[in-house]
């Protein structure tokens, strides 16, 4: 619940970056809720091209999650089905 506002701000920023970059097919941002013990975290995953263009701080390189567990945030939604 606490992450909802921050996620909405991030979605707006990423949508703007995606448009400014010309809507490339290589940009996708997804999120998923991950829990550990009592608390749940919202994790955001970006393709490398999206990270380079959005310049988000504190991003670390990792593998994309299974799309069946992820929610669309911004970018090329069609690439979620691949």
C-alpha positions as CSV (number, residue, x, y, z in Angstrom):
1,X,0.0,0.0,0.0
2,X,2.8,2.4,0.8
3,X,4.4,1.9,-2.6
4,X,1.4,2.8,-4.6
5,X,2.2,6.5,-4.9
6,X,5.8,5.8,-5.7
7,X,4.9,3.2,-8.3
8,X,2.5,5.7,-10.0
9,X,5.2,8.3,-10.1
10,X,7.7,5.8,-11.6
11,X,5.1,4.7,-14.2
12,X,4.6,8.3,-15.3
13,X,8.3,8.9,-15.6
14,X,8.9,5.7,-17.5
15,X,6.0,6.3,-19.9
16,X,7.5,9.7,-20.7
17,X,11.0,8.2,-21.3
18,X,9.5,5.5,-23.5
19,X,7.7,8.2,-25.6
20,X,10.8,10.4,-25.8
21,X,12.9,7.5,-27.0
22,X,10.5,6.8,-29.9
23,X,8.7,3.8,-28.3
24,X,11.4,1.1,-29.0
25,X,10.4,-2.5,-28.9
26,X,13.3,-3.2,-26.5
27,X,11.9,-1.2,-23.6
28,X,9.8,-2.9,-21.0
29,X,9.3,-2.2,-17.3
30,X,7.3,-4.7,-15.1
31,X,6.8,-5.0,-11.4
32,X,5.9,-7.7,-9.0
33,X,5.2,-8.1,-5.3
34,X,7.7,-10.2,-3.5
35,X,7.3,-11.2,0.1
36,X,9.7,-12.3,2.7
37,X,8.4,-13.1,6.1
38,X,5.9,-10.5,7.3
39,X,6.5,-7.7,4.8
40,X,6.0,-7.5,1.0
41,X,8.1,-5.4,-1.4
42,X,7.4,-4.2,-4.8
43,X,10.2,-5.0,-7.2
44,X,10.5,-3.2,-10.5
45,X,12.4,-4.8,-13.4
46,X,13.6,-2.8,-16.5
47,X,15.2,-4.0,-19.7
48,X,18.8,-2.7,-20.1
49,X,17.7,-0.2,-22.8
50,X,15.0,1.2,-20.5
51,X,17.5,1.6,-17.6
52,X,20.0,3.4,-19.8
53,X,17.4,5.9,-21.0
54,X,15.7,6.4,-17.6
55,X,18.8,6.8,-15.5
56,X,17.2,5.4,-12.4
57,X,19.5,5.4,-9.3
58,X,20.1,2.3,-7.3
59,X,19.3,-0.1,-10.1
60,X,21.2,-3.4,-10.2
61,X,21.6,-5.8,-13.0
62,X,19.5,-9.0,-12.7
63,X,17.4,-11.4,-14.8
64,X,13.9,-10.5,-15.7
65,X,11.2,-12.4,-13.7
66,X,8.7,-14.8,-15.3
67,X,6.2,-12.7,-17.0
68,X,3.3,-14.8,-15.5
69,X,4.2,-13.3,-12.1
70,X,4.7,-9.7,-13.3
71,X,2.5,-6.7,-13.9
72,X,3.0,-4.3,-16.8
73,X,4.4,-0.9,-15.8
74,X,5.6,0.8,-19.0
75,X,7.1,0.3,-22.4
76,X,6.4,-2.3,-25.0
77,X,3.6,-4.4,-23.5
78,X,3.6,-6.8,-26.5
79,X,7.1,-8.0,-25.4
80,X,5.6,-9.5,-22.2
81,X,4.1,-12.3,-24.3
82,X,7.4,-13.5,-25.6
